[in-house]
Amino acid sequence: MTHMDDRVSSAIGNAPDKPGVYVWKDGLGRMLYVGKAGSLRDRLRSYLRAEDPKTLKLIDAASTIETVVTGSEEEALILEDALVKQNQPRYNVRLRDDKRYPYIRVTASERHPRIDVVRRVVLDGSKYYGPYTDSQAVRRVISLVGGLFGLRRCRHDLRRVKRPCIQYRMGKCAAPCGPVGEEDYRGRVERACRFLTGDNKSLRRELARNIKAHAGKLEYEEAAELRDILKALDSLDRRQDLSSAGLPDMDVLGYAYREGRANVTQLKVREHKVAAVLHHPLKGEYADNPSESMKAFIKQHYTAADITPRLIVASAEPSDRRMLEAALGVILGHNVRVEAAFRGARRKLAELAVENSLHQLEQDRLLGEAPKPLDTLMRLLRLRRPPKRIEGYDVSNLGDKGIVAGMVVFADGAPDKREYRMFRIHAIGQDDPRSIAEAVGRRFRHDEWPTPDIVLLDGGRTQLAACTPHIPPGVTVLALAKENEELYMPRRREPVRLPKDHPGLLFLMRVRDEAHRFSGRYQRIRRKRSFLGLPDA
């Protein structure tokens, strides 16, 4: 029988008859569930009649309930969403953090906006486009936008830049730090944003007018530059129409649940075409509820006006639909209609989204049954448990000067870029074993950094011998030689040669290659700053 804590009973009995948010917490003060209500009193009293096993489990785990009164139910919905995103309560349905698609961002609030790739949408005044399924394709689009419109990608403070960088000479940046004026650059940014939104028809008309105007003023170089942009736009591939039914711009959402897993598949329909198919795994104790899951996804995914269409069609009607529409209107600044798919082309698209969602769940299940790299490493290295933190090290140099080392961190099998570190090597001369040993030694002087389970070095026996004295007892140290992918370990005379498809080896190669990429990137940053006459990074 479920036991309700006295403090929970008291909070329910004293709840006000006003709209607001309520928070269930356990004995350690951790949030278990966040909910909203038009009447906190009525909503909380409904828990006294709960029969659902998951709700009974929540009541049993809770020690307190906190309430926050708001001015309206719409305000409560917005506050509920913010608390869920910030605290990730176990019982709330929420998007999984390990599945974030890339977006293109234009930092429109900056004096000289730049373009880059991000995986989180932040309400910082920037414009966002996406999400996209292929990160490499996103980078190709950014390269194209750089070539067509000249948007910068650097993070430099342009007031301190003495001369344009090599991107300008390669035709990839218009150089707002140099020859291009602020008004001209703003025009380029506006055209790039219209291109990214797919507004190519009006952009073509504007380009044609400007070409004619420049030619009339005998400004042939400017006219030729705009002509090249117009030709490039005309040469871009067009996606085939999905239907001749004249579908409006909208997102179609298909929810599916199977064997403890939940997923929402998003079909982005733009200009009568399916522009993208995206999959969003969900987690949470109530992820098996279609209406709650759909509401949670819409609240958490649509956080910026640039990525939110005015129509969202869902395979399952989200709970509190009208209130959800009102809250989205407040957050995004424009009306958004949310409707369930009942008939016609929209229903067919919703059924297609559900079918794809089920297929994605099956793919996730099969992937979960495959051998896990961390488990294979645990058995290979005879560890007591799968390694939680793995650090990879590599050295990058260009001759005897500017030698750097990079440290990357994988936590629970995924890169944790917040933990990455860069080292400027003080040793003189091109000596990789000595350089990597210096980086490892300096790293382990930081007692406040978490201790890794595995240290992986890019190299062979000499790198292993140089670094081992700097590594504390209890930390497994390995060196992976790139030539034959041989694994070197202390106190073993011969390297370990694993099959090329061994999950553990493939994972270590991934860590090693990430360390190589990161240290090389730091080396390039230092060279670029030196070329521009900026202080060393």
JOSULSUL-V268975 format. One record per residue. N is the residue number from 1. RES is the residue in one small letter. SS is DSSP state (a for helix, b for strand, c for the rest). PSI is psi in whole degrees, 0 to 359 (NA if undefined). Layout:
n->(N;N)
res->(RES;RES)
ss->(SS;SS)
psi->(PSI;PSI)
This chain:
n->(1;2;3;4;5;6;7;8;9;10;11;12;13;14;15;16;17;18;19;20;21;22;23;24;25;26;27;28;29;30;31;32;33;34;35;36;37;38;39;40;41;42;43;44;45;46;47;48;49;50;51;52;53;54;55;56;57;58;59;60;61;62;63;64;65;66;67;68;69;70;71;72;73;74;75;76;77;78;79;80;81;82;83;84;85;86;87;88;89;90;91;92;93;94;95;96;97;98;99;100;101;102;103;104;105;106;107;108;109;110;111;112;113;114;115;116;117;118;119;120;121;122;123;124;125;126;127;128;129;130;131;132;133;134;135;136;137;138;139;140;141;142;143;144;145;146;147;148;149;150;151;152;153;154;155;156;157;158;159;160;161;162;163;164;165;166;167;168;169;170;171;172;173;174;175;176;177;178;179;180;181;182;183;184;185;186;187;188;189;190;191;192;193;194;195;196;197;198;199;200;201;202;203;204;205;206;207;208;209;210;211;212;213;214;215;216;217;218;219;220;221;222;223;224;225;226;227;228;229;230;231;232;233;234;235;236;237;238;239;240;241;242;243;244;245;246;247;248;249;250;251;252;253;254;255;256;257;258;259;260;261;262;263;264;265;266;267;268;269;270;271;272;273;274;275;276;277;278;279;280;281;282;283;284;285;286;287;288;289;290;291;292;293;294;295;296;297;298;299;300;301;302;303;304;305;306;307;308;309;310;311;312;313;314;315;316;317;318;319;320;321;322;323;324;325;326;327;328;329;330;331;332;333;334;335;336;337;338;339;340;341;342;343;344;345;346;347;348;349;350;351;352;353;354;355;356;357;358;359;360;361;362;363;364;365;366;367;368;369;370;371;372;373;374;375;376;377;378;379;380;381;382;383;384;385;386;387;388;389;390;391;392;393;394;395;396;397;398;399;400;401;402;403;404;405;406;407;408;409;410;411;412;413;414;415;416;417;418;419;420;421;422;423;424;425;426;427;428;429;430;431;432;433;434;435;436;437;438;439;440;441;442;443;444;445;446;447;448;449;450;451;452;453;454;455;456;457;458;459;460;461;462;463;464;465;466;467;468;469;470;471;472;473;474;475;476;477;478;479;480;481;482;483;484;485;486;487;488;489;490;491;492;493;494;495;496;497;498;499;500;501;502;503;504;505;506;507;508;509;510;511;512;513;514;515;516;517;518;519;520;521;522;523;524;525;526;527;528;529;530;531;532;533;534;535;536;537)
res->(m;t;h;m;d;d;r;v;s;s;a;i;g;n;a;p;d;k;p;g;v;y;v;w;k;d;g;l;g;r;m;l;y;v;g;k;a;g;s;l;r;d;r;l;r;s;y;l;r;a;e;d;p;k;t;l;k;l;i;d;a;a;s;t;i;e;t;v;v;t;g;s;e;e;e;a;l;i;l;e;d;a;l;v;k;q;n;q;p;r;y;n;v;r;l;r;d;d;k;r;y;p;y;i;r;v;t;a;s;e;r;h;p;r;i;d;v;v;r;r;v;v;l;d;g;s;k;y;y;g;p;y;t;d;s;q;a;v;r;r;v;i;s;l;v;g;g;l;f;g;l;r;r;c;r;h;d;l;r;r;v;k;r;p;c;i;q;y;r;m;g;k;c;a;a;p;c;g;p;v;g;e;e;d;y;r;g;r;v;e;r;a;c;r;f;l;t;g;d;n;k;s;l;r;r;e;l;a;r;n;i;k;a;h;a;g;k;l;e;y;e;e;a;a;e;l;r;d;i;l;k;a;l;d;s;l;d;r;r;q;d;l;s;s;a;g;l;p;d;m;d;v;l;g;y;a;y;r;e;g;r;a;n;v;t;q;l;k;v;r;e;h;k;v;a;a;v;l;h;h;p;l;k;g;e;y;a;d;n;p;s;e;s;m;k;a;f;i;k;q;h;y;t;a;a;d;i;t;p;r;l;i;v;a;s;a;e;p;s;d;r;r;m;l;e;a;a;l;g;v;i;l;g;h;n;v;r;v;e;a;a;f;r;g;a;r;r;k;l;a;e;l;a;v;e;n;s;l;h;q;l;e;q;d;r;l;l;g;e;a;p;k;p;l;d;t;l;m;r;l;l;r;l;r;r;p;p;k;r;i;e;g;y;d;v;s;n;l;g;d;k;g;i;v;a;g;m;v;v;f;a;d;g;a;p;d;k;r;e;y;r;m;f;r;i;h;a;i;g;q;d;d;p;r;s;i;a;e;a;v;g;r;r;f;r;h;d;e;w;p;t;p;d;i;v;l;l;d;g;g;r;t;q;l;a;a;c;t;p;h;i;p;p;g;v;t;v;l;a;l;a;k;e;n;e;e;l;y;m;p;r;r;r;e;p;v;r;l;p;k;d;h;p;g;l;l;f;l;m;r;v;r;d;e;a;h;r;f;s;g;r;y;q;r;i;r;r;k;r;s;f;l;g;l;p;d;a)
ss->(c;c;c;c;c;a;a;a;a;a;a;a;a;c;c;c;c;c;c;b;b;b;b;b;b;c;c;c;c;c;b;b;b;b;b;b;b;c;c;a;a;a;a;a;a;a;a;a;a;c;c;c;a;a;a;a;a;a;a;a;a;c;c;b;b;b;b;b;b;c;c;c;a;a;a;a;a;a;a;a;a;a;a;a;a;a;a;c;c;c;c;c;c;b;b;c;c;c;c;c;c;b;b;b;b;b;c;c;c;c;c;c;c;b;b;b;b;b;c;c;c;c;c;c;c;c;b;b;b;b;b;b;c;c;a;a;a;a;a;a;a;a;a;a;a;a;a;a;a;c;c;b;c;c;c;c;c;a;a;a;c;c;c;c;c;a;a;a;a;c;c;c;c;c;c;c;c;c;c;c;c;a;a;a;a;a;a;a;a;a;a;a;a;a;a;a;c;c;c;a;a;a;a;a;a;a;a;a;a;a;a;a;a;a;a;a;c;c;c;a;a;a;a;a;a;a;a;a;a;a;a;a;a;a;a;c;c;c;c;c;c;c;c;c;c;c;c;c;c;b;b;b;b;b;b;b;b;b;c;c;b;b;b;b;b;b;b;b;b;b;c;c;b;b;b;b;b;b;b;b;b;b;b;c;c;c;c;c;c;a;a;a;a;a;a;a;a;a;a;a;a;c;c;c;a;a;a;c;c;c;b;b;b;b;c;c;c;c;c;c;a;a;a;a;a;a;a;a;a;a;a;a;c;c;c;c;b;b;b;b;c;c;c;a;a;a;a;a;a;a;a;a;a;a;a;a;a;a;a;a;a;a;a;a;a;a;a;a;a;c;c;c;a;a;a;a;a;a;a;a;a;c;c;c;c;c;c;c;b;b;b;b;b;b;b;b;b;b;c;c;b;b;b;b;b;b;b;b;b;b;b;c;c;b;b;c;a;a;a;c;b;b;b;b;c;c;c;c;c;c;c;a;a;a;a;a;a;a;a;a;a;a;a;c;c;c;c;c;c;c;c;c;c;b;b;b;b;b;c;c;a;a;a;a;a;a;a;a;c;c;c;c;c;c;c;b;b;b;b;b;b;c;c;c;c;b;b;b;b;c;c;c;c;c;c;b;c;c;c;c;c;c;a;a;a;a;a;a;a;a;a;a;a;a;a;a;a;a;a;a;a;a;a;a;a;a;a;a;a;a;a;a;c;c;c;c;c)
psi->(138;136;131;124;145;324;328;314;319;319;321;317;332;7;138;156;62;158;153;193;140;144;118;132;151;186;340;6;8;141;129;321;140;129;166;160;149;328;111;321;310;320;315;326;336;336;339;341;13;139;346;131;321;322;321;324;320;314;320;327;343;146;333;160;129;144;147;120;137;170;335;169;329;318;322;320;318;317;319;314;318;319;323;315;321;324;345;57;146;322;346;144;133;158;140;133;339;6;78;125;154;147;153;130;135;117;72;339;348;158;319;86;149;166;137;182;132;165;5;138;122;137;77;15;356;163;136;143;131;204;164;153;335;109;326;321;323;317;328;321;318;319;320;316;322;316;322;314;346;27;139;155;351;163;13;150;106;342;340;358;130;327;156;148;184;337;325;316;334;358;20;353;139;350;70;349;355;253;338;129;165;321;317;317;322;321;321;318;316;318;322;320;321;323;317;334;355;11;63;333;307;328;319;317;317;318;318;319;317;324;314;320;315;319;322;333;8;25;75;328;316;320;321;322;316;326;320;321;317;319;318;320;318;334;351;140;144;135;149;147;137;323;156;12;359;47;139;168;127;165;133;125;130;119;141;150;133;129;47;2;144;149;144;123;132;119;118;111;118;130;47;16;151;107;336;151;117;144;134;101;146;156;165;152;330;20;349;1;112;315;316;321;318;319;315;317;313;317;318;334;318;87;354;145;328;332;6;118;169;353;127;121;127;145;334;131;125;146;151;45;311;317;324;317;317;318;319;320;320;315;317;341;8;158;139;127;129;125;153;149;114;327;170;203;327;320;319;319;320;320;323;320;319;318;318;326;318;319;319;321;321;320;319;322;314;322;323;335;349;157;135;129;319;326;320;324;320;315;320;317;0;47;160;334;163;139;131;324;121;130;133;140;142;155;142;135;162;86;207;352;158;35;133;163;150;143;122;155;130;122;122;36;0;147;135;87;343;338;357;147;150;145;129;123;131;337;143;138;158;90;94;314;318;322;315;328;323;315;315;318;317;324;315;4;352;88;341;346;144;144;130;160;326;137;124;126;141;108;201;219;322;319;321;314;324;327;333;318;340;353;128;157;147;348;124;129;135;155;133;112;129;328;308;11;48;140;120;137;151;148;20;125;326;145;157;128;109;157;147;336;15;125;321;317;316;323;316;323;322;317;313;315;326;320;320;316;316;316;323;322;318;320;317;322;316;319;318;316;323;319;323;356;24;159;151;145;NA)
